[in-house]
Amino acid sequence: MATPDRKSMKKCIRDLTSNNVKLLVRSCEGTYEEEQLTQEGIKVEELIFPDGQLPEQQVIDRWLDIVDDFFDGPSTEGLAAQNQN
């Protein structure tokens, strides 16, 4: 998912909620208020690393933990990843 801005945030939230996304993992700086997502029951976790570079090992390890937790959790919940583009 590309980084939304304030104008496109409503559509983004609509898309996320229609897919029952409960966790958005962001790998870039935010361009919107997270409160808009949390009000819809979507948690935001930041795993930020420089665009075009490999993430540090701790970021990779945390991402793998998130994915493991996701597949061990309720099958009806969605997970989304957001990058720079």
N, CA, C and O atoms as a GROMACS GRO file, in nm:
protein
  340
    1MET      N    1   0.084  -0.116   0.000
    1MET     CA    2   0.000   0.000   0.000
    1MET      C    3   0.089   0.123   0.000
    1MET      O    4   0.182   0.133   0.080
    2ALA      N    5   0.062   0.216  -0.088
    2ALA     CA    6   0.139   0.341  -0.093
    2ALA      C    7   0.097   0.433   0.021
    2ALA      O    8  -0.011   0.418   0.078
    3THR      N    9   0.183   0.526   0.054
    3THR     CA   10   0.157   0.618   0.163
    3THR      C   11   0.041   0.711   0.129
    3THR      O   12   0.049   0.786   0.032
    4PRO      N   13  -0.067   0.706   0.207
    4PRO     CA   14  -0.177   0.799   0.182
    4PRO      C   15  -0.144   0.938   0.237
    4PRO      O   16  -0.057   0.954   0.322
    5ASP      N   17  -0.215   1.036   0.185
    5ASP     CA   18  -0.202   1.170   0.241
    5ASP      C   19  -0.338   1.207   0.302
    5ASP      O   20  -0.429   1.124   0.304
    6ARG      N   21  -0.350   1.327   0.349
    6ARG     CA   22  -0.475   1.366   0.415
    6ARG      C   23  -0.595   1.357   0.322
    6ARG      O   24  -0.706   1.326   0.366
    7LYS      N   25  -0.574   1.385   0.193
    7LYS     CA   26  -0.684   1.379   0.097
    7LYS      C   27  -0.731   1.236   0.072
    7LYS      O   28  -0.851   1.210   0.061
    8SER      N   29  -0.637   1.144   0.062
    8SER     CA   30  -0.672   1.006   0.025
    8SER      C   31  -0.697   0.916   0.147
    8SER      O   32  -0.725   0.797   0.130
    9MET      N   33  -0.688   0.971   0.266
    9MET     CA   34  -0.698   0.889   0.386
    9MET      C   35  -0.835   0.824   0.402
    9MET      O   36  -0.843   0.709   0.446
   10LYS      N   37  -0.942   0.893   0.368
   10LYS     CA   38  -1.076   0.833   0.383
   10LYS      C   39  -1.090   0.708   0.297
   10LYS      O   40  -1.143   0.606   0.343
   11LYS      N   41  -1.042   0.715   0.173
   11LYS     CA   42  -1.048   0.598   0.086
   11LYS      C   43  -0.960   0.487   0.140
   11LYS      O   44  -0.998   0.370   0.137
   12CYS      N   45  -0.844   0.522   0.189
   12CYS     CA   46  -0.753   0.424   0.246
   12CYS      C   47  -0.820   0.351   0.363
   12CYS      O   48  -0.815   0.228   0.371
   13ILE      N   49  -0.881   0.426   0.453
   13ILE     CA   50  -0.948   0.366   0.568
   13ILE      C   51  -1.063   0.277   0.522
   13ILE      O   52  -1.083   0.168   0.577
   14ARG      N   53  -1.136   0.320   0.424
   14ARG     CA   54  -1.247   0.240   0.370
   14ARG      C   55  -1.193   0.107   0.315
   14ARG      O   56  -1.250   0.001   0.340
   15ASP      N   57  -1.082   0.114   0.241
   15ASP     CA   58  -1.022  -0.008   0.186
   15ASP      C   59  -0.972  -0.100   0.296
   15ASP      O   60  -0.992  -0.222   0.290
   16LEU      N   61  -0.906  -0.044   0.395
   16LEU     CA   62  -0.854  -0.125   0.505
   16LEU      C   63  -0.966  -0.191   0.584
   16LEU      O   64  -0.960  -0.310   0.613
   17THR      N   65  -1.068  -0.115   0.619
   17THR     CA   66  -1.177  -0.172   0.699
   17THR      C   67  -1.258  -0.274   0.619
   17THR      O   68  -1.307  -0.372   0.676
   18SER      N   69  -1.271  -0.254   0.488
   18SER     CA   70  -1.346  -0.352   0.408
   18SER      C   71  -1.271  -0.485   0.400
   18SER      O   72  -1.332  -0.588   0.372
   19ASN      N   73  -1.142  -0.482   0.423
   19ASN     CA   74  -1.061  -0.605   0.426
   19ASN      C   75  -1.030  -0.650   0.568
   19ASN      O   76  -0.946  -0.738   0.589
   20ASN      N   77  -1.098  -0.589   0.664
   20ASN     CA   78  -1.085  -0.623   0.806
   20ASN      C   79  -0.942  -0.614   0.857
   20ASN      O   80  -0.900  -0.694   0.940
   21VAL      N   81  -0.866  -0.516   0.807
   21VAL     CA   82  -0.730  -0.495   0.853
   21VAL      C   83  -0.732  -0.439   0.994
   21VAL      O   84  -0.800  -0.340   1.022
   22LYS      N   85  -0.657  -0.503   1.082
   22LYS     CA   86  -0.649  -0.460   1.222
   22LYS      C   87  -0.510  -0.408   1.257
   22LYS      O   88  -0.490  -0.349   1.363
   23LEU      N   89  -0.412  -0.432   1.168
   23LEU     CA   90  -0.276  -0.386   1.192
   23LEU      C   91  -0.216  -0.338   1.061
   23LEU      O   92  -0.216  -0.409   0.960
   24LEU      N   93  -0.164  -0.216   1.064
   24LEU     CA   94  -0.094  -0.157   0.952
   24LEU      C   95   0.052  -0.139   0.994
   24LEU      O   96   0.081  -0.069   1.091
   25VAL      N   97   0.143  -0.201   0.922
   25VAL     CA   98   0.285  -0.188   0.950
   25VAL      C   99   0.343  -0.089   0.851
   25VAL      O  100   0.337  -0.108   0.730
   26ARG      N  101   0.399   0.017   0.905
   26ARG     CA  102   0.448   0.128   0.823
   26ARG      C  103   0.601   0.126   0.822
   26ARG      O  104   0.665   0.126   0.927
   27SER      N  105   0.659   0.126   0.699
   27SER     CA  106   0.804   0.124   0.687
   27SER      C  107   0.861   0.259   0.644
   27SER      O  108   0.978   0.269   0.608
   28CYS      N  109   0.777   0.362   0.647
   28CYS     CA  110   0.820   0.496   0.606
   28CYS      C  111   0.758   0.599   0.701
   28CYS      O  112   0.670   0.567   0.780
   29GLU      N  113   0.806   0.721   0.690
   29GLU     CA  114   0.750   0.829   0.773
   29GLU      C  115   0.602   0.848   0.740
   29GLU      O  116   0.562   0.840   0.624
   30GLY      N  117   0.522   0.874   0.842
   30GLY     CA  118   0.380   0.895   0.822
   30GLY      C  119   0.349   1.031   0.761
   30GLY      O  120   0.419   1.130   0.786
   31THR      N  121   0.245   1.034   0.682
   31THR     CA  122   0.200   1.158   0.618
   31THR      C  123   0.057   1.192   0.661
   31THR      O  124  -0.011   1.270   0.594
   32TYR      N  125   0.013   1.133   0.770
   32TYR     CA  126  -0.125   1.148   0.816
   32TYR      C  127  -0.128   1.126   0.967
   32TYR      O  128  -0.030   1.081   1.027
   33GLU      N  129  -0.240   1.159   1.025
   33GLU     CA  130  -0.260   1.139   1.168
   33GLU      C  131  -0.302   0.994   1.194
   33GLU      O  132  -0.402   0.948   1.139
   34GLU      N  133  -0.228   0.924   1.277
   34GLU     CA  134  -0.261   0.785   1.308
   34GLU      C  135  -0.396   0.771   1.377
   34GLU      O  136  -0.461   0.666   1.368
   35GLU      N  137  -0.438   0.876   1.444
   35GLU     CA  138  -0.566   0.872   1.516
   35GLU      C  139  -0.681   0.834   1.425
   35GLU      O  140  -0.776   0.768   1.469
   36GLN      N  141  -0.675   0.873   1.300
   36GLN     CA  142  -0.781   0.838   1.204
   36GLN      C  143  -0.793   0.686   1.192
   36GLN      O  144  -0.903   0.633   1.177
   37LEU      N  145  -0.680   0.618   1.197
   37LEU     CA  146  -0.681   0.472   1.186
   37LEU      C  147  -0.722   0.407   1.318
   37LEU      O  148  -0.803   0.314   1.319
   38THR      N  149  -0.667   0.456   1.428
   38THR     CA  150  -0.698   0.395   1.557
   38THR      C  151  -0.846   0.410   1.592
   38THR      O  152  -0.902   0.324   1.660
   39GLN      N  153  -0.908   0.517   1.546
   39GLN     CA  154  -1.052   0.535   1.569
   39GLN      C  155  -1.133   0.428   1.496
   39GLN      O  156  -1.246   0.398   1.534
   40GLU      N  157  -1.075   0.370   1.393
   40GLU     CA  158  -1.142   0.263   1.317
   40GLU      C  159  -1.097   0.125   1.362
   40GLU      O  160  -1.131   0.025   1.299
   41GLY      N  161  -1.020   0.119   1.472
   41GLY     CA  162  -0.976  -0.009   1.526
   41GLY      C  163  -0.853  -0.067   1.456
   41GLY      O  164  -0.827  -0.187   1.465
   42ILE      N  165  -0.778   0.018   1.387
   42ILE     CA  166  -0.658  -0.026   1.316
   42ILE      C  167  -0.536   0.025   1.392
   42ILE      O  168  -0.517   0.146   1.408
   43LYS      N  169  -0.453  -0.068   1.438
   43LYS     CA  170  -0.330  -0.033   1.508
   43LYS      C  171  -0.222  -0.006   1.404
   43LYS      O  172  -0.217  -0.071   1.300
   44VAL      N  173  -0.136   0.092   1.433
   44VAL     CA  174  -0.024   0.124   1.344
   44VAL      C  175   0.106   0.091   1.416
   44VAL      O  176   0.129   0.134   1.528
   45GLU      N  177   0.190   0.014   1.349
   45GLU     CA  178   0.322  -0.016   1.403
   45GLU      C  179   0.425   0.034   1.302
   45GLU      O  180   0.413   0.009   1.182
   46GLU      N  181   0.525   0.104   1.352
   46GLU     CA  182   0.629   0.159   1.265
   46GLU      C  183   0.752   0.072   1.267
   46GLU      O  184   0.806   0.040   1.373
   47LEU      N  185   0.796   0.034   1.149
   47LEU     CA  186   0.923  -0.036   1.129
   47LEU      C  187   0.997   0.041   1.020
   47LEU      O  188   1.015  -0.008   0.909
   48ILE      N  189   1.037   0.159   1.055
   48ILE     CA  190   1.091   0.254   0.957
   48ILE      C  191   1.238   0.223   0.928
   48ILE      O  192   1.319   0.199   1.017
   49PHE      N  193   1.269   0.226   0.798
   49PHE     CA  194   1.407   0.216   0.753
   49PHE      C  195   1.420   0.297   0.624
   49PHE      O  196   1.320   0.319   0.556
   50PRO      N  197   1.540   0.341   0.589
   50PRO     CA  198   1.559   0.427   0.472
   50PRO      C  199   1.514   0.361   0.342
   50PRO      O  200   1.544   0.244   0.317
   51ASP      N  201   1.442   0.436   0.262
   51ASP     CA  202   1.393   0.388   0.133
   51ASP      C  203   1.511   0.345   0.046
   51ASP      O  204   1.611   0.416   0.036
   52GLY      N  205   1.498   0.229  -0.016
   52GLY     CA  206   1.602   0.179  -0.105
   52GLY      C  207   1.714   0.105  -0.035
   52GLY      O  208   1.808   0.059  -0.100
   53GLN      N  209   1.706   0.092   0.097
   53GLN     CA  210   1.809   0.022   0.173
   53GLN      C  211   1.749  -0.100   0.241
   53GLN      O  212   1.628  -0.110   0.258
   54LEU      N  213   1.835  -0.192   0.279
   54LEU     CA  214   1.790  -0.307   0.356
   54LEU      C  215   1.763  -0.265   0.499
   54LEU      O  216   1.837  -0.183   0.554
   55PRO      N  217   1.659  -0.320   0.559
   55PRO     CA  218   1.633  -0.287   0.701
   55PRO      C  219   1.736  -0.354   0.790
   55PRO      O  220   1.798  -0.454   0.754
   56GLU      N  221   1.753  -0.296   0.909
   56GLU     CA  222   1.841  -0.355   1.009
   56GLU      C  223   1.782  -0.487   1.056
   56GLU      O  224   1.662  -0.512   1.041
   57GLN      N  225   1.865  -0.570   1.113
   57GLN     CA  226   1.820  -0.703   1.157
   57GLN      C  227   1.706  -0.695   1.257
   57GLN      O  228   1.616  -0.778   1.254
   58GLN      N  229   1.709  -0.596   1.347
   58GLN     CA  230   1.601  -0.585   1.446
   58GLN      C  231   1.467  -0.555   1.379
   58GLN      O  232   1.363  -0.599   1.427
   59VAL      N  233   1.468  -0.480   1.269
   59VAL     CA  234   1.345  -0.452   1.194
   59VAL      C  235   1.296  -0.580   1.128
   59VAL      O  236   1.176  -0.610   1.130
   60ILE      N  237   1.386  -0.655   1.068
   60ILE     CA  238   1.349  -0.783   1.006
   60ILE      C  239   1.292  -0.878   1.110
   60ILE      O  240   1.189  -0.942   1.086
   61ASP      N  241   1.358  -0.888   1.224
   61ASP     CA  242   1.311  -0.978   1.330
   61ASP      C  243   1.172  -0.937   1.379
   61ASP      O  244   1.086  -1.023   1.400
   62ARG      N  245   1.149  -0.807   1.396
   62ARG     CA  246   1.017  -0.762   1.442
   62ARG      C  247   0.911  -0.792   1.337
   62ARG      O  248   0.801  -0.835   1.370
   63TRP      N  249   0.944  -0.770   1.208
   63TRP     CA  250   0.849  -0.801   1.100
   63TRP      C  251   0.812  -0.949   1.102
   63TRP      O  252   0.695  -0.984   1.089
   64LEU      N  253   0.911  -1.036   1.119
   64LEU     CA  254   0.883  -1.179   1.124
   64LEU      C  255   0.797  -1.215   1.244
   64LEU      O  256   0.710  -1.302   1.234
   65ASP      N  257   0.819  -1.149   1.358
   65ASP     CA  258   0.733  -1.170   1.475
   65ASP      C  259   0.589  -1.129   1.445
   65ASP      O  260   0.495  -1.199   1.481
   66ILE      N  261   0.573  -1.016   1.379
   66ILE     CA  262   0.439  -0.967   1.344
   66ILE      C  263   0.369  -1.067   1.253
   66ILE      O  264   0.252  -1.100   1.274
   67VAL      N  265   0.440  -1.115   1.152
   67VAL     CA  266   0.380  -1.211   1.058
   67VAL      C  267   0.345  -1.341   1.129
   67VAL      O  268   0.238  -1.398   1.105
   68ASP      N  269   0.434  -1.390   1.216
   68ASP     CA  270   0.403  -1.511   1.292
   68ASP      C  271   0.279  -1.492   1.377
   68ASP      O  272   0.191  -1.578   1.380
   69ASP      N  273   0.270  -1.378   1.448
   69ASP     CA  274   0.153  -1.350   1.532
   69ASP      C  275   0.027  -1.341   1.447
   69ASP      O  276  -0.080  -1.388   1.488
   70PHE      N  277   0.039  -1.282   1.329
   70PHE     CA  278  -0.076  -1.268   1.240
   70PHE      C  279  -0.130  -1.406   1.200
   70PHE      O  280  -0.251  -1.429   1.206
   71PHE      N  281  -0.042  -1.495   1.160
   71PHE     CA  282  -0.088  -1.626   1.115
   71PHE      C  283  -0.131  -1.716   1.230
   71PHE      O  284  -0.202  -1.815   1.209
   72ASP      N  285  -0.089  -1.683   1.352
   72ASP     CA  286  -0.134  -1.757   1.469
   72ASP      C  287  -0.265  -1.702   1.525
   72ASP      O  288  -0.329  -1.767   1.608
   73GLY      N  289  -0.305  -1.582   1.480
   73GLY     CA  290  -0.423  -1.515   1.534
   73GLY      C  291  -0.550  -1.550   1.459
   73GLY      O  292  -0.553  -1.643   1.378
   74PRO      N  293  -0.656  -1.472   1.487
   74PRO     CA  294  -0.784  -1.496   1.420
   74PRO      C  295  -0.771  -1.485   1.268
   74PRO      O  296  -0.711  -1.390   1.217
   75SER      N  297  -0.826  -1.581   1.198
   75SER     CA  298  -0.811  -1.584   1.051
   75SER      C  299  -0.895  -1.478   0.981
   75SER      O  300  -0.880  -1.458   0.860
   76THR      N  301  -0.982  -1.410   1.053
   76THR     CA  302  -1.068  -1.310   0.989
   76THR      C  303  -1.004  -1.171   0.985
   76THR      O  304  -1.056  -1.081   0.920
   77GLU      N  305  -0.892  -1.153   1.055
   77GLU     CA  306  -0.828  -1.022   1.059
   77GLU      C  307  -0.725  -1.005   0.947
   77GLU      O  308  -0.658  -1.101   0.908
   78GLY      N  309  -0.714  -0.882   0.896
   78GLY     CA  310  -0.619  -0.854   0.791
   78GLY      C  311  -0.497  -0.780   0.844
   78GLY      O  312  -0.500  -0.717   0.949
   79LEU      N  313  -0.390  -0.789   0.767
   79LEU     CA  314  -0.263  -0.722   0.796
   79LEU      C  315  -0.224  -0.645   0.671
   79LEU      O  316  -0.233  -0.698   0.560
   80ALA      N  317  -0.180  -0.521   0.687
   80ALA     CA  318  -0.138  -0.440   0.573
   80ALA      C  319   0.001  -0.386   0.599
   80ALA      O  320   0.037  -0.356   0.713
   81ALA      N  321   0.079  -0.373   0.493
   81ALA     CA  322   0.212  -0.313   0.501
   81ALA      C  323   0.213  -0.190   0.411
   81ALA      O  324   0.162  -0.193   0.300
   82GLN      N  325   0.271  -0.083   0.461
   82GLN     CA  326   0.276   0.043   0.387
   82GLN      C  327   0.419   0.084   0.366
   82GLN      O  328   0.500   0.084   0.458
   83ASN      N  329   0.450   0.121   0.240
   83ASN     CA  330   0.585   0.167   0.210
   83ASN      C  331   0.581   0.307   0.152
   83ASN      O  332   0.475   0.370   0.149
   84GLN      N  333   0.692   0.354   0.106
   84GLN     CA  334   0.706   0.493   0.058
   84GLN      C  335   0.621   0.524  -0.064
   84GLN      O  336   0.559   0.630  -0.071
   85ASN      N  337   0.618   0.434  -0.162
   85ASN     CA  338   0.550   0.464  -0.288
   85ASN      C  339   0.409   0.421  -0.289
   85ASN      O  340   0.339   0.440  -0.388
   0.00000   0.00000   0.00000
